[in-house]
Amino acid sequence: MDALEMIRTRRSVRRYKDEPIPKEHLQTIVDAGRLAASGCNHQPWHFVVVTDKAMIGNFRAVNTWIVEASAVIVVVMDPKSRWWVEDGAAAIQNMMLASKALGYGSCWVEGDILEFEEHVKSLMGVPAHLRAMALVPIGVPAETPHPKKKPLKAVLHWEKF
């Protein structure tokens, strides 16, 4: 599948089959995040890959469906970087596209984590000066949603708004 087709067909998946993901695939996915663009090449990220089902169960507090995932990547960012949010977003998008390329579904869980950030940081042993920005659950999709997207003509403007 080419990159544009992957972008067109990637969806946020929240239901997964109970199948493990090979460590090599998880490394490839995280490597895609590592290779994302970052402001002034600061690369203010760390990625904690969780595959232990008991540990994944601890993410139930963030959102109950996460426990179905075969793996969860905790995206940890250094807020000393001026562009840590944008850089984290780029890394997450790369990892979601890499997941799709390898045949997995994923979902970006950011808003839900804010209330539980200290809980997640404590579980993962994240140093106090860093931020747990997001969780990226990954697994073999049990379903693929098909949300309606706005048509291009509704969002594309030429020369002026």
TADA-V92239 format. One record per helix or strand of 2 or more residues. SS is the DSSP state (alpha for helix, beta for strand). FROM is the first residue (numbers start at 1). TO is the last residue. If there is no record, write none. Layout:
# TADA-V92239
ss,from,to
SS,FROM,TO
SS,FROM,TO
This chain:
# TADA-V92239
ss,from,to
alpha,3,9
alpha,23,34
alpha,39,41
beta,45,50
alpha,53,61
alpha,64,68
beta,71,78
alpha,84,101
beta,105,109
alpha,111,124
beta,130,139
alpha,152,155
